[in-house]
Amino acid sequence: MNLFDRNDVIKLAKDLYVITGDNKARFPFCNAFLIDGSETVLIDTGIGSQKLKDIDREKHIDRVIISHSHPDHIAGYGVLRDRPLMLPQETGEDVNDLLMLGTRFTGSPENGKKWAEFVRSALNIEPLRDPDTRYGGGDILDFGTIRLEAIHVPGHLDDHYCFFDHETRTLLSTDIDFSSFGPWYGNPECSIEPFMAGIRNVMAFPYEQVCSSHKSPINREAAKDAFEQFLDMFERHRQLILSLCDTPATLEQMADISPFYNNKLKGTIVQDVFEKNMIQKNLDLLVRDGLVVKADGCYKTVMTRPENPGSLYKHPDD
């Protein structure tokens, strides 16, 4: 079968395609983006190892670009380890060692070891190597008919990038993914307000279609609504954590309630570390903004909450 006749390969524009990841691109898989220009380039490798081998056999991959270093985006990289590799300028040497990467993602060597063991055994993830080249915010990645502007969107991860092709007005929004879970910011380096600011920056591009790393492509009108709904999820998250403070509670007690994962992943790094980080990041902002106080290790709402506070998040320009 011709590569471009596959039902898991969707044409976004001339010489630009999305390849749907296994399990409908749900974690631990993601979509990949294929450029068939002056080079054959693949952005992210988490579509599934066998699918990656099939794609490479049908259309030899000349270069690999990684949008950011989360495991679902680097999974399968070992299949293409001998190809030129391009990484974000913010990606550090920790991607060369799973224990170091796990420590970065979890905040401690102990949890980093658990993370590394999990992704190595369950996800068959291999570390990356030193890149041949790097890219940064505003750089144009020129592949002939496709010229992608790299857009730095920290907050989700320090080295997280989206890409925009000005000619076809196609936006690859990577992990601004429009999932029903909403934005994910569970690593120590994640930060809510920079993530929101980065999303607003991406929304300002003159896109005609958008494709994320975990959903099918959508047109401009649908994308406008999807962006707004994705931003609204930050507010829903914060209101959820604020409500938990109506009865004084510690961070550990809130984590036991599991407001984000509903204890579906109890006993895993995802819930025991990442969910706790997401709760804490919301608590920090609520305390900063005077809506919650911390006393004797417990967080509780202030007695005089505004009746109509509007959005609890501050816009960076406010």
N, C-alpha and C positions, 0 to 999 in steps of 0.2 A: 504494500500500500504506500502511495506517495505520502510523505510527511504531512503535507498541507490538506490531505483528504481525511486525516484522522479526526474523529469526533471530539477529541480532547485538545485539539489545536484550533484556536479561534483567531481569525484575522482581525487585527485592530486597525491597520492601515497598510499601505504598500510597504512591504518588507518588514512589518512589525506584527508579531503574533504573541498571544498568551497561550501557554501550555498549562492546562489544568492539572494541579497536583492530585495525587492519589487521595482517596477518601474525601472527594469534593474539596480538596485543598484545605481541609481542617487540620489543625495542629495534630501531630508533628509534621504535617506536610504544608506546602504552600504552592502558589502558582509560580511559574517562571516566565520570563519574557524573552522571546527569541527575536533577534535582529538578523535579517538576511540581506545585509548591505555589502559594503566593501569587505567586511569580514562577517563571519557567522558568529554571533555573540549571544551568550546566554546570561541573563541577569537572574541570579539565585539558582540554587541547585536542589531545592527541597521537593521536587515533584515525585520522588520515589526512585530508588536506585535502578530498578529494571526499566522503568520508563525512560530514565535518563540515558541508559545504555542504548535503548531502542532509538531514541532521538539522535544520539550521537552517531549511531550506525547509519541512519538514514540521511543525516545532514551533519557532517563533521563539524564539531564546535571548535572554533579557532581561539576564542577568548572567553573567560569567565569574569563576570562582574558580580560582586556581592553588595547588596543594598545595605545590610547591617549584619551584625554577628550573632543574632539569635539563632538557636539550634535548628529551627525549622527552615531557615534560609541558607544554612551551610550544610545541612544533611545531604549526603550523596556526593559531596565535593570530591571524595577520594576517587570517584570514577573518572574525573577530569583533572586529576592532580598534576598531570604533565602539561596542561595548557597554560598559556599566559594568564596571570591572575591580577585583577584590578580591585583594590580595596579603598574604602573611604580614608581620607587623611587622618581621621580621628580614631581609626581602629588600631589598637595597640598590639604589642607582642603577645599578650595573653591568649590570642586566638591560636597561637602555635602550640598551646599546651592545655588540655582539657581541665586539669586541676586548677591552673591559673584562671582559666575562663570561668570555671565554676565558682571560684572564690570571688571573682569580680561580680558575678551575677547573684550570689547569695550573701556576700558580705563577710564570710568567715571560711578559713581553710577546712574546718570540720564539715560544714554544709557543702562547701565546694567539692569535697571528695565524694559526698553522696550524689551531688549533681553529676559529676563526671562519670561515676559508675553507672548511673541511670542512663545518661545519654549514650554512653558507649555500648551498654548491653541491650537496652530496650530500643534505642533509636539508631544504633549502628553508625554513630557520628564519629568522624575522624577530625582531628585538629586541622586548621589551615596551615599554610606555609607563608613565608615572607612574600609579599606581593611583588610583581614585576613593575607595576605602576600604581599610582594612587590618584584619586580625584577629590575635589573639595567643592564647597558650595559655590554655585555660579559657573563652574566649569562646564564647557560644552564637550560632550563625548561624541566625536564626529565619526560616523560610520557610513558616509556617503549619503544615501537617500534618507537616513535617519540620523538626526543630530539632537541628542538629548541634553537638556540642561539639568545638572545635578542640583537638587534642592535639599539643603540640610534641614532636617526636622528633628531636633533633639527633644528630650522629654520622654519619648518612648524608649530611646536608648541614645547614648552620646553619639554613636556613629550611624544613626538612622537617616536614610535618604529616600526621597522620592525623585521622579524624573519627569521632564516635560519635553515633548517634541513640538516646537513652535510651528513647524510646517503643517503637520496634520492635526495640531491642537489636541494631542493625546496625552493624558496625564496618567502616569503609573504611580499610584498613591501608596504602594507597598503596604505598610502596617497602619496606615489610616484605612482600616480594612472594612468599616461599616458593619462589623459583626454585631449580633444582638447582645453580646456581653458588653460591648462598648470598648472604650480605650483601655489599654493595658499598660500599667506603669509599676510593675512589681519588683524591679531590680533596684538596688541601692542608688544607682546613678539616675534613675528616672525622676522626672519632676513634672508635676501637673501643669503649672502655668506656662512654662516654656513649650510643652506639648500643645497646649491650646493655641498659643501664639503661632506655632509652626503650622498648625492646621489652618488658621486664618490666613496665613501667608500663602499657603498652597491654594486655598479657595480663590485667591485673587488672580490666579493665572487664567488666561482666556481659553479654557478647555472646552472641547466639544464632546469628549467622551472621557471616562475615567475607568481604570481597571486597577483593583487592589490585589494584594497577594493572597487573599482568601475568599474572594467573591468573583462573580462573572462581571464582564464589562457593563457599564450603564451609560446612558446618554446624559447630556448636559442638564436637562431639567430634573431627571431622577437623581443625578449627582448632587445638585444643589440641595435637595431635600435630605439626601443621605448625609451630607456634610453637617447640616444643621442638627439632624437627629444624633449624629455621633458626638457633636459638641454638647448637646443637651444631656448626654449620658454622664458627663463630668458632674453636672449639677445633680443628677439623680443619685450618683455615687455619694456626693457630699451630703445631700439631704438624708440619705440612708444612714451614714455614719453619725450625723447630727442627732438623728432620732435615737440611736443607741446610747447617746449621752444623757437622755432624759432621766434615765436611772443611772446614777454614778457607777462607772465600770472601768476596769483596767483594760489595757490593750489586750492582754491575754484572754480576758473574759469575752471581749468582742470577737477575738479570733476564734474562740470556741463556738460562738454563735454562727460564724462563717457567713457574713452578709453577702459576699460575692459568689462563693462556690457552693454554699448551702451544704457544706460537709460532704460533698460528693467525692472530694479528693483528700479526705482526712488521712493524715499519716504520710503524706507525700510532701516533697519540697514545694510544690505548687501552692498548697494550702498552708503549710506550716511556716513557710518563709515568705513567699511572694504575696499571698493574701494579707499577711500581717503587715508587710511593707505598704501595701495599698491603703490599708486602714490608717497606718501611722501618718502617711503623707496627707491624708485628708484631715486627720486630727491636728497636725501641725498648722495647717492653714486656718482651721476653725479657731484654734487658740490665738493665732496671730491676729485674726480679725475680731476677736473679742466675743465670739459666740459660744465658746467653750472655755472652761478653766480646768486646770489640773491641780488636784490637791490630794496629798497622801497616796499618790500613785493612781488615783482615779480621775477620769474625765467626766465632767458634768456640764450640762448646758447652763448658761447664765439665766437668771430669773427674768430679766427684761429682754426677751427676744422681740425683735420688731414684728409687727403684725403682717406687713407685706414687704419683706426684705428684698424681693426680686431675686436676681441671681446672687448667690453667695460668693461667686467668684469675681475677682476683680479683673477687668480688662487691662492688659499691660500698659495701655495709654492713659488709664484713669489717674 
